């Protein structure tokens, strides 16, 4: 169950970052050299590889952990400020 929750958090984070930058799934897929349909799976129910997460983090200019665990990352960052 925990893994499914993590995938859902990642998917929501990917969607939010992509939309905040005004990009399409096709544009992101092209940037990381994937088919659009493969990237679409990441926004639904599939965990990408670490390599793909790192590429996406660079595109969205965030830490990989911020993509995977957005709430936890935000809480930890707030505590250190």
N, C-alpha and C positions, 0 to 999 in steps of 0.2 A: 504494500500500500504506500509506503514511504516513497518508493521509487516513482510511482505514478504521480504523487504530489509534487515531487521535484521536477518531473517532466512538465507538469501543468504550469508550475512557476516559471520554468524556463520559457515555455511557449508564450505565456502572457508577457514576459519580459521582452522577448524577441519582437512580438507584435508591437508593443508600446514603443520600443526604440525605433523600429522601422518607420512606424507612422509619424513619430515625432520629427523624423528627418525628412518626411515627405517622399519616401522611397517605396517602390513596389517590390513584391516578392521576386519578380524577374530581375530587377536591378541588383538586388542583394545576391541572388543566385549567380548572376553573371560575374559579380565582383569576387566571389569565392570559387568560381569555376564549377558550378553545379547546375543540374537541371532545375527549373523552377519547381517542378513537382517534388523533387527531393527536399528543397528548402521548405516547401509548404508542409511537408510531414513534420519538420522541426517545430513549426508553429502550431501543430496539432497534437501529436502523440508519440514522437520518436526522439530519443536522445541522440544528439549528434556526437561525433567523436571529439576528443579533447582538441585535436588539430582544428576542427571546424569551429568549436567554441572560441578558440584563440583568435581565429580569423575574424569571426563576427565581433568579438570584443574590440579588435582594432578598428573595424569599420565604425562601430558605435562609440568609439573612444571611451570605453569603460574597462574596468578590470573583469577578467573572466568570471570571478566570483560574484560580481555584481549582476551578471546575466543569469547565473545559475540560482543564486539565492538573494534576490533583490531586497526582500524585507530584512533578512538577517544582516546583510551588508549595510543597509541603511541604519539599522539600530546600532551596529558596532561602530560605524563612522560617527554617529551622533554622540556616543559615549566617549569617544576619544577627543572630541572638540571641547 
